[in-house]
Amino acid sequence: MSANDDLLARSLRHVWHPCTQMKQHQTWPLVPIERGEGVWLYDVDGHRYLDAVSSWWVNLFGHCNPRINAPVAAQLNTLEHVMLAGFTHRPVVELSERLGELAPRAADGTRLGHASYGSDGASAVEIALKMSFHYWRNTGRPGKQRFAALADSYHGETLGALSVTGLAFFRDAYDALLRVPLIVPVPMPERPRASTTSPAPDAPCCAECAVPALVALEAEFARSHETIAALIVEPLVQGAAGMRMYHPDYLRGARELCTRYRVHLIADEIMTGMGRTGTMFACEQAAIAPDFLCLSKGLTGGYLPLSVVLTTDDVYGAFYDDDNARAFLHSHSYTGNPLACSAALATLDLFADDDVIVANRSLAARLTERALELADLPQVRNFRHLGMIWGFEVDTVDPEFSRRLFNAALARGVLLRPIGNTVYFMPPYVIDEAAIEHLVVGTRDALRACLAA
């Protein structure tokens, strides 16, 4: 047995891989990755794969970026970890300050100036849900215990986060353990199939699409606002639903309704934040600020697990008391880890030093122009784009399409991870012209191979 085969056998024997039916690996081999550099991942045999999904949407500036490596290495020689209960340290203070300055502000100038840390996206959602519920109890409205969420939403797989996830695929097996959310409609545009002669696919949903969804949301609030603690949304893009994109007008309307009916707005920007939708935070495109802003994934540039919930003085003040029962007694062992915070600070430095948000506009335009070749394939429909996210559907009844395309793309040096019939690109921000060409050609050829079979 080769060293490679031995590694794979050991992984299958001992590692329970995430989001995977392990028996499928009898016929769907694992890919043993040895190293990464820029947009590329290299397996143990030296084959390289363009990481078109940013390793599950986390990597922003490429693998092993020396400008993130160096600060993390320096921090490693200073302080690797200290508990954040009763202690503090420079990286977590600086990161909290900088995120508070960057986060969107309300029209009256209200800042999201208080940062509560967790270790991943689901834990951030748990923090926001618990904090909202506890806020209403502390302020004399204990009946506000329910949460509203958009249809087909995805917010994580811990029990609280799963309770506000609308995708049956993830929650059906655990229904007996979950709270029942109030599911409200998401704006659903009628999108014509894009082509090289179509309008540029930068506006995935028209403003009018938001109207019926907002009418339904207002009706639900009118009926139930006395029992609703918060509405949670993935701003502008519902990732796990198949990169479903909607217009900023929905966020504007939802913010107004939440304010009017005294319901918190939780913005789950775990995927949409950190520049993915074309602004630092997706909420900026609606010129609104949520009551809770959840961040993770790209927060550390894809280096280390870290999440944060940013919230307001009003929320913070509801817990500030002599009574411990009114405190937010929630913790994670690695809360505010200095190494992870150092990676996040280095990531923010890259955004500032390289003017990444502006640079990404021209990068996205180039990738969109090149990828329109895919939109003209006969089975492709609903080609769409927002910021550094691209998606389209493939007309096929093949139940194995996503797995077959994954394998066909890997054989051509491209890492894709289709969501059902939805193919998407979410590459690191350092993708260059040669890699764009490789991505489009590899995807095109993989699609043709799968659809011809």
DAMO-V135815 format. One line per field, one symbol per residue. burial: # if it has 24 or more other C-alpha atoms within 12 Angstrom, else .. A space follows every 50 residues. Layout:
# DAMO-V135815
burial->???
This chain:
# DAMO-V135815
burial->.......#...#.................###...#######.....### ###############.###.##..#.....#..#....#.###.##.### .#####....############################.....####### #################..##........##########.#.###..... #####.#.###.##.###.##..########################### #########.######################################## ############..##.##......#.#...#.################# #....##.###.#############.#.################...... ##########.#####################..##.##########..# #..
